[in-house]
Structures are given as C-alpha cells and as structure tokens.
Amino acid sequence: MSAIARQLADLAERRGLTVAVAESLTAGNVAAALGAAPDSAVWFRGGVVAYATEVKQRVLGVPDVPVVSEVAVTAMAEGVRALMDADIAVATTGVGGPGPQDGEPAGSVWFCVVSRSAARASHRHFDGDPAQVLDQSVRYALELLLSMATTIAT
C-alpha cells in the first residue's frame, strides 16, 4: 500500500493536487497511509472518520439512507471534498463483518472517488476476516485516488 501512497504523493505534489478522505469501514487507515507518504503536509488536506450514522449525516451531508450504499458513499466523498476544499477525495463505507449490516453481507464495501467535476462510485465484495476486508479496502481506496489523480492531472 505504501507504494501506491508514494505514487499518489509524487503525482499530487508535481501537479499541485490536494487530497481528502472520508472513512467509515476503513477507520482512518486510508488517512494514515496518506499521512505516512512523502511530503503529505503539502498535498493531504485531511479526513473525517465517521462511524456513526448521525456523524455521516451532520458532518458529511449523507441523507437518510442506508449507510452502506452508493448514495451514502457518494455524499461522504462529495461532503469531505467540499469540507476540506480538496481537488480529489475518496470515501469508504461497508461491512467488515463478521455479520451483515443494512442488508449487505460481510465484506461488502462501497467506495466513491470524486474530483471537482466528476464522481465514480464502485462496489466490491472482499473475502476474509474483518482485518483482511479492511486491508483490501484501504488498498482499493488508494488505487482509486491514484487513478483519479492520474485522470485529472493529464
């Protein structure tokens, strides 16, 4: 994961891009990976870890919908991008397990990466225990950020 974060750091710094994150399932691990990347103080604006539904709604503008959903994750990404005034942002919400939530099985994760002009939501199902779901989710969130940064930086 650190290799992906380093690639993002290099691209963000060269292109003058800023990055933010909104995390539920990943519990701040995406932010930690970005914060450990080179020169993060230059390009990483910060993040919001919002586990509670009311925090997602009040801070990030999530409407009254199931929090493990495309609508919720898109609102989280757009909300944190605006809150942090970042060029790109990613959000994660899902079910780490061991049981289901919001009608979604363990391992079900929604992601959304946004820029100032585009949003891309995606759904993945990861196998494994909660720690493995978390690790796979963090990696995928970083890959989404790198992809968006590459797209808008060219």
Secondary structure, DSSP 8 states (H G I E B T S, - for coil): -HHHHHHHHHHHHHHT--EEEEESTTTTHHHHHHHTSTTHHHHEEEEEE--SHHHHHHHH---SS-SSSHHHHHHHHHHHHHHHT-SEEEEEEE--SSS-BTTB-TTEEEEEEEESS-EEEEEEE--SSHHHHHHHHHHHHHHHHHHHHHHHH-
